[in-house]
Amino acid sequence: MYPLMKNSWRIPAVIPARAGSKGIAGKNLRSLGGRPLIAHAISNAKAARRISRVVVSTDSPEIAALARSRGAETPFLRPPELAGDESPMLGVVEHAFRALAGEAGAPPALALLQPTSPFLRPETIDRAVESFESCGAPLLVAVSRVRQHPSWMLVRRGEALRPFLAGTPPRRQDLEELFIPCGALYLYRRSYLERLAEAAPDADRGDGPGEGSAWIEVGWPESLDIDEPPDLDLAAWVIERGLAVRESPRP
């Protein structure tokens, strides 16, 4: 561990955990390694030195009660319009930001930590906040390397499969490095969220990183996202094998 600089950021983290889930029923309360899934994210966030408070955004009183028992705060319940399958995550972030700003003043930034990424390490969260504080970007996103390169992918055209990309696929060693948001962590600067709050209701807000966004690479199993039942089985195997303690990639 390392000491914090005198003027360094400590920002709130929001963990979104709605009651519904398409892939795994009651996903956020499912047991993983003897603890509810969401408990892993709460524990990781509370151990991060750059996180000032851990807030769970949920529409479920049951999840809220569990979150409080694990040391998180639940100062509000998420409204139904932000708790559906199609609800944009950025709307959830905006809602949490407004609630926290009205309660204790707007923080300089806000972290979004997904409960479906139970292996995101406190050290990675701290590195992300440190990088974000100094870089000036409006948004920072956690990414992982693409393992299945699109140069080798096929697309269906009628009854045939055709190369997804035109041209002869390059040699594996010549493939350009590609990355994809893994969903584990997003950081939003206050000015970015304030601009969104002032935008017209029908404005295209988007949900992902855009031009000028910063990024931090996370390796496996930190990047593991639990979306379907096999992912939960894989996460249990990671815990059984002690693989969750591996170091993250360094910039």
C-alpha positions, 0 to 999 in steps of 0.5 A: 500500500502507499500513502495518499498525497495531500490533495489527491481525490477520494471519490464516491463509488456507485454499484448498480444492482437492480432486482431483475436479471435476464441471464441469471435470476436474482444474480446480484444475490447469488452466492459466489465463494460463500458470499453474495455476488454484490458483496465482492464489489462492495468489499473491493470498493471499500478496500480502495483508498481512493474511494470515499464512500460506497453507494449501492443503487438498487430498486430492491429493498432486499438488495439494499438491506444486504448492501447496508449489512456489508457496509455500503450506503443506500441513501435512495431507491432507484425509480422503476424507469431506471430499473428495467432491462432497457434502462440506460446505465448512464441514466442510473449514473446521472440519478446517483450523481444528482442524489449525492450532489444534493446531499453533500455537494457534487464530488469531482468525479464518480466511479461506477463499479459493476457487481458482475465484476467480482474480481476487480482489485482495490489497487486497480480502482486506485490506479484508475482514479489516480490516472483519471485525476491527472489526465483531464479526460471526461470519462475513463473506462476499463478495457480488456484485450480482444481475444477473438480478433474480427479479422478472423470472424465470419458473417452470415450472408444468406446461407453462406458465411463470408469474411467479416472484414474484406481482404486477406486476414493478416498473420496472427503476429501482425494483427493490430491490438484491439480492446473492448470495454469490459464493464468493470469500471467507469469513471465520470468527471463532474463537468461531464455529468453536469453537461449531461444533466443540462442536455435536452431530454431527447439528446443522444447521451450514449452509454460508452466511451467516445473520442477523448476518453481515457482507459485502463487495461485490466487483465483476466480474471479482473475483466470477467463479467458474470452475465450467464450461468456458465460465467458464475461457474467460471468465477467459482472455479477462479476462487477455488484455484486462487486465481483472483489474486493475480496482478493487473497489467501496468500502464 
